[in-house]
Amino acid sequence: MSTIVLQLFIAGRTPRTDNAIATLRQLVDEHLSGYPCELVIVDVLTDPQQAEDRQILATPTLIKESPSPQRRIIGDLDDADGLLAALNLPPSPPTS
């Protein structure tokens, strides 16, 4: 499997964005630990050009860049299992 690339777009540090970051890190640590995974967090307040280039209209927005197809989740990121399903990501591979 190719590297899983996730980009999280936030607007500053707030309780809502801190929660989104924590949920996403938990998802990566607990559900995707057996896969190569890259997590990029972009603050649109400090990098507005990236937000414009990626057409980010609301935050938090999570984009799965790869593997294809690209997926976007806008808003609440509280449910890790729901995120896995919505992003069409595989469960952790079995450990032997």
N, C-alpha and C positions, 0 to 999 in steps of 0.2 A: 504494500500500500504506500502511496506517496505521502509526503508530509502533510499533515492537517494544518492549515493556516487559518487562524481566526483573528479578526480585527475587531476590537471593541472601541467604538467611538463614544466618548463621554464629554460633558460640558462642565469642567471644573470638578473639584472634590466636594461632594455632598454625601449625606447618608445614603441616598439612592444610588449614586455612582459607586460608592464604597461597597454596597450590597451587591451590585452587578459584578464588580471585579471579584469579590469573594466567591460568589456563586460560580463564576466562570473558572476561577482557579481551582475550585473544588471539583468541578466537572473534569477539568484536565487531569488533576491529580488522581481522582478516584476512578474515572471511567475511560480515560484515554492514555493512561500511563504506559500501556504496551505499544503505543504508536509514536512515531516521531511527530511532535506537535510544536507549532510556533504560535505564540500568543502575542499580539501587538495591541497596545492600548494607546489610542490617539485622543488627546484632549483638544477638542475643536476650538477652545478658547485660545490656546497657544499655537495651534496649527490650523487656522481656518482654511487655508488653501487645500489641504487634504480633504476637509469636509466638503468643500465646493467641488473638487475633482470627483469625489465619490458620491456626490448628490445626497449628502446626509442632511435630512430636514428635521430630524428629532433625535434626541438622545435619551437613554442609551440605545445605540444601534449596534448589533452584532452581525458581522459579515463572515460567512465561511467562504474563503477564497478557493481553497482546494481541500479535498478533491472535488471535482465537478459533480454536480452542477452547483453554481454559486447559490447561496441562500442568505436571506436577511431576516433578522428578528429585531423588531423595534419595540422598545418599552421594557416592561417587567421581565427580568431574567431570574425570577425566584425559583423556578422548578427545573432542577438539573435533568431529571428524566425527560421532561417535556422538551427541553432544549436539545437533548440527544435525538429525539424523534423528529423535531422540527428541522434540525440541521441535517438530518439523514446521515448521522454519524454512527459508526459501528460500536457495539459494546466492547468492553475490554476483552482481549483475546484470553483464552484459558491459559492458566499457568500450569507448568508441568513439574 
